[in-house]
Amino acid sequence: MLLMNIYDNLGRFNPLCVNQKPINRESYTISELIPFTSIKGEIASFLLLLANRLKPKSVIEVGTHLGISGMYIASGISLNPQGVLYTIDRSKNSLKYAKMALKPWKDRIKIINGEFCDVFQGVLSECGKIGLAFIDGDHQAGAMTDYFNFLLPATLAGGVIVFDDIDWSSYAAEEWKKISIDNHVFFNKNCGRFGFVIVK
């Protein structure tokens, strides 16, 4: 049985929730984590399709976790002659498993460990203009808006930013509403659990 201590500092924030109530445990089996924390088939297929059809030179993923969403994105970009996925997570423990999952695409992926707010600007400087971004790594109030504002200057016109868990909480839903009508957004779509915007 695989056990992992998923977050190094549970006191800071624990995103594993059921009906917005934290699961207060330090260790989980992989099979316990996947239903709570991994993307479902609809959004996974959508990410693969976007990564393939947009042919982005750079993709950013905020929230690597176990690497499942990264596998779909990497599969999509690997069908193109170019494209690199920059995936960020603050948990060294989860990245151990993600690296194993993402090994088949190691030439197309850069895995970055660190607090998002500390590494985000450096990653944006390295990867240049972004064609696709997937945000699913920080569920604190204000995080969705912060990442949107970080990404806007670095996103190509016609680039797509996908947000998971827009229905996570009342504050997430409110942030999504504001992002979706932002002046820099050409098109938005609420798909239930997730939403996406196309940048002008």
C-alpha positions in Angstrom: 0.0 0.0 0.0 1.4 3.4 -1.0 1.1 6.1 1.6 2.2 9.6 1.2 2.3 12.7 3.4 0.8 14.9 0.8 1.4 18.4 2.1 4.4 19.4 4.2 2.5 22.0 6.2 -1.1 21.0 6.8 -1.5 23.9 9.1 -1.1 26.4 6.2 -3.8 25.0 4.0 -5.4 21.6 3.3 -7.2 21.4 0.0 -8.5 17.9 0.5 -12.1 18.7 1.4 -15.5 17.0 1.2 -18.4 19.4 1.3 -15.8 22.1 2.2 -14.8 20.3 5.4 -11.1 19.5 5.7 -9.9 15.9 5.9 -7.6 16.2 8.8 -5.1 13.4 8.2 -1.5 13.5 7.4 -1.2 10.3 5.2 -3.3 9.0 2.4 -3.2 6.1 0.0 -3.0 7.0 -3.7 -6.4 5.4 -4.2 -7.9 7.6 -1.5 -6.4 10.8 -3.0 -7.5 10.3 -6.7 -11.3 10.6 -6.2 -10.9 13.8 -4.2 -8.0 15.5 -6.0 -7.7 14.4 -9.6 -9.4 15.7 -12.6 -12.3 13.8 -14.2 -12.6 12.5 -17.8 -14.4 15.5 -19.3 -11.8 18.1 -18.3 -9.0 15.7 -18.9 -10.1 15.1 -22.5 -10.6 18.8 -23.0 -7.1 19.6 -21.8 -5.6 17.0 -24.2 -7.6 18.5 -27.1 -6.6 22.1 -26.3 -2.9 21.1 -25.9 -3.0 19.4 -29.3 -5.2 21.9 -31.3 -3.7 25.1 -30.0 -0.2 23.9 -30.6 1.1 26.1 -27.8 4.9 26.6 -27.4 4.4 27.0 -23.7 1.8 25.6 -21.3 1.7 26.4 -17.6 0.0 24.2 -15.0 -0.5 25.4 -11.5 -1.0 22.3 -9.3 0.9 19.3 -10.6 -0.3 17.1 -7.7 0.0 13.4 -8.8 0.6 14.3 -12.5 -2.7 13.1 -13.9 -3.7 16.4 -15.6 -0.1 16.8 -16.7 -0.3 13.4 -18.5 -3.2 14.6 -20.6 -1.6 17.9 -21.4 1.7 16.3 -22.2 -0.1 13.8 -24.4 -1.6 16.6 -26.3 1.5 18.7 -26.9 3.5 15.6 -27.7 1.4 15.2 -30.9 2.9 18.5 -32.1 6.4 19.2 -33.2 7.0 21.6 -30.3 5.6 22.6 -26.9 6.7 22.4 -23.3 4.6 22.0 -20.2 5.8 23.9 -17.1 4.1 22.4 -14.1 4.3 23.8 -10.6 3.6 22.3 -7.2 4.6 23.2 -3.7 4.5 19.6 -2.4 7.8 17.6 -2.8 5.9 14.5 -1.7 3.3 14.6 -4.4 6.0 15.5 -7.0 7.8 12.2 -6.3 4.7 10.4 -7.7 4.1 13.0 -10.4 7.6 12.5 -11.8 7.0 8.8 -12.2 3.7 9.4 -14.0 5.1 12.1 -16.3 8.4 10.2 -17.1 7.3 9.2 -20.7 7.1 12.9 -21.6 10.2 14.1 -19.7 11.6 15.9 -22.7 8.5 18.0 -22.9 8.0 18.8 -19.3 9.7 21.0 -16.7 8.6 20.2 -13.1 9.0 23.1 -10.7 8.7 22.7 -6.9 8.0 25.7 -4.8 5.3 28.0 -3.4 3.4 29.4 -6.4 3.8 33.0 -5.3 7.6 32.5 -5.1 8.3 30.7 -8.4 5.5 32.0 -10.7 7.3 35.1 -12.0 10.5 33.2 -12.7 8.6 30.5 -14.6 6.8 33.1 -16.7 10.1 34.7 -17.5 11.6 31.4 -18.7 8.7 30.1 -20.7 7.8 33.3 -22.7 4.3 33.7 -24.1 1.7 31.2 -23.0 -0.8 29.5 -25.3 -2.5 27.5 -22.6 -2.7 27.5 -18.8 -4.4 25.2 -16.3 -5.1 26.5 -12.8 -5.8 23.9 -10.2 -3.3 24.3 -7.4 -4.5 26.9 -4.8 -8.0 27.0 -3.5 -7.6 29.9 -1.1 -9.7 33.0 -1.4 -8.3 35.4 -4.0 -5.9 32.8 -5.6 -7.9 32.3 -8.8 -7.9 36.1 -9.4 -4.2 36.4 -8.5 -3.2 33.7 -11.1 -5.4 35.3 -13.7 -3.8 38.7 -13.2 -0.3 37.0 -13.2 -1.0 35.2 -16.5 -2.7 37.9 -18.5 0.4 39.8 -19.6 2.1 36.6 -20.5 -0.8 35.0 -22.5 -1.0 35.2 -26.2 -4.1 36.7 -27.9 -6.3 33.7 -28.4 -4.7 31.8 -25.5 -6.8 29.8 -23.2 -6.8 29.8 -19.4 -8.7 26.9 -17.8 -9.7 27.0 -14.1 -10.7 23.9 -12.2 -13.0 23.9 -9.2 -14.8 27.1 -10.0 -17.7 25.7 -8.0 -15.4 24.8 -5.1 -16.8 27.5 -2.8 -18.9 30.7 -2.8 -15.8 32.8 -3.1 -14.4 30.7 -6.0 -17.8 31.1 -7.8 -17.7 34.8 -7.3 -14.1 35.1 -8.5 -15.0 33.1 -11.6 -17.9 35.4 -12.4 -15.5 38.4 -12.2 -12.8 36.8 -14.3 -15.3 35.7 -17.0 -16.5 39.3 -17.7 -13.0 40.9 -17.4 -12.2 43.3 -20.2 -9.3 41.2 -21.4 -11.6 38.2 -22.0 -12.9 37.5 -25.5 -14.9 34.4 -24.6 -15.8 32.5 -21.5 -17.5 29.2 -20.7 -18.8 27.8 -17.4 -18.6 24.0 -17.8 -19.8 23.2 -14.2 -16.9 22.1 -12.2 -14.4 23.9 -14.5 -14.5 27.0 -16.7 -12.2 28.6 -19.3 -11.6 31.9 -20.9 -10.1 32.9 -24.2 -7.9 36.0 -23.9 -8.1 39.0 -26.3 
